[in-house]
Amino acid sequence: MTQLKCSAQTCMYNQDQYCCKGDIMVEGRDAKEASGTCCASFRERMEGSARNAMEHPSKNIDVDCEATQCVHNEDCKCAAKSISIAGSHACNCGDTECAQFECGC
C-alpha cells in the first residue's frame, strides 16, 4: 500500500488531507509529466452530500494507476512508498494530478 496525502480539499473523500475512499485510480495513460495525470476517483463535495465513503481516513491506500510511463507504476499499481495528489481547488478530476509522477521515458 502507498501512503497518500491529498490536497484536494473539495473532494468528498478528503478528510484532513487523507482519503476515505479505500482505494483510488490515477489516470494518465499517455502522461509524460504530472499534469497529464489525474485522480479519477475525485468526486466534488456538494453541499448536503455525504462527506466520505469510509468512516475514517487512511494514510495508506491502494493506488491503481494507468500512468504506465511513470517509474512507480508496476503492473498498473503504484509502487511508490508515498504520493501526493495535488488539486487544492479542484472542481473535477482533471483539476487534480499525481505530484509524484516521474516519467521513465
MILO-12314 format. One record per atom (N, C-alpha, C): x negated, y negated, z; residue in one letter. Coordinates in steps of 0.1 Angstrom, whole numbers, plus 5000, padded with zeros to 4 digits. Example, Ala and Ser with C-alpha at 12.3 -4.5 7.8 and 13.67 -1.06 7.14 Angstrom:
<atoms>
486850575078a/487750455078a/486850335078a/487250225071s/486350115071s/487150005079s/
</atoms>
This chain:
<atoms>
499250125000m/500050005000m/499149875000m/499749774994t/499049644993t/499549545003t/498649475009q/499049365018q/499549245009q/500749205011l/501349095003l/501648975011l/501148855006k/501548725011k/502348664999k/503448595003c/504248534992c/504648394996c/504348304987s/504648164989s/505948124983s/506648214976a/507948184970a/509048174981a/509048064988q/510048044999q/511448044995q/511748024982t/513048024977t/513648154973t/512848264975c/513248394972c/514048454983c/515148524980m/515948574991m/515248684999m/514148744994y/513448845001y/512348795010y/512048665009n/510948605016n/511348565030n/510548615040q/510748575054q/509348555060q/509048425063d/507748395069d/506548435060d/506648415047q/505648455037q/505448605035q/506348685040y/506248825038y/507548875031y/507448985024c/508549035016c/509449135024c/510749125023c/511649215030c/512349315020c/511849315008k/512449404998k/512049544999k/510749565003g/510249705004g/509249744993g/509549694981d/508649704970d/508849594960d/507949564952i/508149464941i/507549514928i/507949444917m/507449474904m/506749344899m/505549354895v/504849244888v/504849274873v/505349174866e/505449194851e/504249114845e/503949144833g/502849074826g/502149164817g/502849244810r/502249354801r/501149294792r/501249174787d/500249114778d/499449004785d/499448994798a/498848894805a/497248894804a/496748784802k/495248764801k/494848674813k/495748614820e/495548524831e/496748534841e/496548484853a/497648494863a/498948434858a/498848324851s/500048254846s/500948344837s/500348454832g/501048544823g/501748654831g/501648644844t/502348744853t/503548684860t/504348764866c/505448714874c/505948824883c/506548784894c/507248884903c/508648904898c/508849014891a/510149044885a/511249074896a/510749094908s/511749124919s/512248994925s/511748874921f/512148754927f/513648734924f/514348694935r/515748654933r/515948524941r/516448424935e/516648294942e/517648304953e/517248254964r/518248244975r/519248144973r/520448184972m/521548084970m/522248064984m/522847944985e/523447904997e/524548005000e/524548065012g/525548155016g/525248305013g/524148325005s/523848465002s/523048535013s/522948665012a/522148735022a/520648695020a/519948695031r/518548645031r/517648755026r/517848875029n/516848985025n/517549115025n/516849215020a/517349355018a/517049445030a/515849425036m/515449495048m/515649415060m/515649475072e/515849395084e/514649315088e/513449375085h/512149305089h/511249295077h/510549175077p/509549165066p/508349265068p/507649295057s/506549385058s/505349325053s/504149335060k/502849285054k/502349375043k/502649505044n/502249605034n/503349655026n/503149655013i/504349685004i/503849754991i/504649834985d/504349904973d/504549804962d/503449784953v/503549694942v/503349774929v/504449784922d/504449834908d/503949724899d/503149754889c/502549644881c/502449684866c/503049594858e/502949614844e/501849544837e/501049464845a/499949394840a/498749484838a/498749564828t/497749664826t/496349614823t/496249494820q/494849434818q/494249394831q/494949394842c/494349354855c/493449464860c/492349424866v/491349514871v/491949594883v/492949544889h/493549604901h/494649704897h/494949714885n/496049804880n/495549944878n/496150034886e/495750184884e/497050254882e/497250304870d/498450374866d/499750304870d/499750174866c/500950084868c/501250064883c/500250074892k/500350044906k/499249944909k/499549854918c/498449764923c/497549834933c/496249834930a/495349904939a/494549794948a/494849664946a/494149564954a/494549584969a/493649554978k/493849564992k/494949464996k/494849344990s/495849234993s/496049144981s/497249094979i/497549004969i/498448894974i/498548784966s/499448674969s/500348654957s/501648634960i/502548584949i/502748444951i/502448364941a/502548214941a/503848174935a/504348064940g/505648014934g/506447944945g/505847844951s/506547784963s/507847714960s/508047674948h/509347604944h/510047684933h/509847814932a/510447894921a/511947894921a/512447884909c/513947904907c/514248034900c/513248094894n/513448224887n/512048294887n/512048414883c/510848494884c/509748434875c/510048364864g/509048304856g/508248194863g/508748144874d/508148044882d/507148104892d/506948234892t/506048294901t/504948364894t/503848394901e/502748464895e/501948544905e/501248644901c/500348714909c/499048644910c/498748584921a/497548494922a/496248584922a/496348714924q/495148794924q/494848854910q/495648824900f/495448884887f/494048854882f/493348954878e/491948934872e/491849024860e/491748954849c/491649024836c/490349114834c/490549234831g/489449324829g/489049334814g/489649244806c/489449244791c/488049194787c/
</atoms>
